[in-house]
Amino acid sequence: MLREAAQLGPSETLDPQDWADIRALGHRMLDDMIDYVATIRERPVWQPIPDVVRAQFREELPRHANELGDVYRTFADFIAPYATGNVHPGFMGWVHGGGSAVGMLAEMLAAGLNANLGGRDHVPIEVERQVVDWVRQMFGFPAGASGLFVTGTSMANLMAVLVARTCALGKSARQHGIGDQGALLTAYTSKAAHGCITKAMDIAGFGSDALRCIAVDESHRIDIDELREQIARDRAAGLKPFLVVASAGTVDIGAIDDLDSVAALCHEEQIWFHVDGAFGALGVLSPELAPRLAGIEQADSIALDFHKWGQVPYDAGFLLVRDGECHRDTFAAPAAYLRRETRGLAAGSEWPCDLGPDLSRGFRALKTWFTLKTYGTDRLGAIIARSCALAAYLEARVRAEPRLELLAPVNLNIVCFRYRADDADRVNREIVVNLQESGIAAPSTTMLDGRLAIRAAIVNHRTDRCDIDALVASVLEFGARRAASGADLTFATQRATNSQSERQIQSSTRINNF
Ligand SMILES: Cc1ncc(COP(=O)(O)O)c(C=O)c1O
């Protein structure tokens, strides 16, 4: 180790010897990435990863230096062409946002500043505070509300469970654990809620059995009567209901719970009202959708992702809490090395590290600030409304096509449907794999009432009618082929697709042609 250190010149750092070289390469990277986004339609949505590509990432730890240009070439040849695909308008799987060129540039600027947003007195913290204030205004929360950026809604939901825990048990639970009182606490959500709520209850120390998953109606909205009855049954059994998690956009079909009724019930029962608004909450930006979210402004806390419908590049999750003091009581932990001053760099209490588990935090706020400032919330709201209109268009196409079947009501931007066939689960699973491997479209699957559905979540601002038409045409084509074949044809197709990808690699080695 010492011998290695001795090889460094006396003032040698990691900065380049010649800034002109890195400037030129940096400009090229920027041009390439702008081209990548601008010409995204010319590429497949996603493509299978050939073994030769995977092998690039099974190397020994690089002890010795490599030329930056060579490292970049590996990125251009082997990473960029094999990314998830959610930048592409044909990506409709899970609930992935498309990002934007503006967000991409902001990420570069944030990386240059290399700011640590755990705390201290610098303007990046003010930028985060500005966005917190904007989010507060979006949801009509009071001035004392607090908020911060986190990785995603899974983390924001977990933190909300912890804040609700503090509200129910007091701060002392942080020292003593949840104890006997905590063992009596019960939480409520719907059967259609995202799995991260169950995980949050487990991680928070309550155990997932303390979460009651309430039945839903035919539109996948929580059954309020059943919720009320379950709370009453639990109280009668000596338990202490402390939290209801409502969904503003369920993951499977985009259902929005009756938030007004949940709010009223929580108020009556003195229970923490949290909204999982991972993607749906930003529907408040659209005048058409906002009325369907009525009641969200009464929540005690809201979890949401700017990286979904907000089109901010990953990751940009967010937690908003009405009672900032309770939020602080849940996470603030004084430490000598984090002492606050009235002047100097350590001034400016409160720090974001007081509001969450992370001390070191990146500048997620910058890409969100750039996105909100550059596009404005009206335009983002219009993009959100358009993806719902596209979902309605897909619904109409499915309804008009006798070979297709709609499997769930279309609430927002998610359409669940399938190709009619004997052995429909197998056929539709294969259709989705074939669609993904063809590079034409990338929906995902889910199970609805025991039936496998093709699930198209339209989130990307680039998605247009032509992408919906391509999806429908391909489902019909692959469906006809799959229904006529046995399972082994799938593997033959996969082999063919793989060798096609190998050919693509050989022809994509130009550095500026991902
Ligand atoms: C309703 C809902 N809740 C929570 C999550 C988890 O969010 P994240 O992936 O940002 O952690 C999702 C993800 O799609 C979701 O749709």
The ligand as an ORCA input file, in Angstrom:
! r2SCAN-3c Opt
* xyz 0 1
  C     -48.844      2.234     -5.234
  C     -47.362      2.036     -5.077
  N     -46.813      2.113     -3.855
  C     -45.493      1.960     -3.661
  C     -44.648      1.713     -4.711
  C     -43.177      1.560     -4.466
  O     -42.535      2.707     -4.926
  P     -40.944      2.736     -5.162
  O     -40.711      1.723     -6.236
  O     -40.631      4.120     -5.581
  O     -40.303      2.346     -3.883
  C     -45.174      1.613     -6.006
  C     -44.303      1.315     -7.159
  O     -44.719      1.200     -8.267
  C     -46.555      1.793     -6.188
  O     -47.117      1.721     -7.408
*
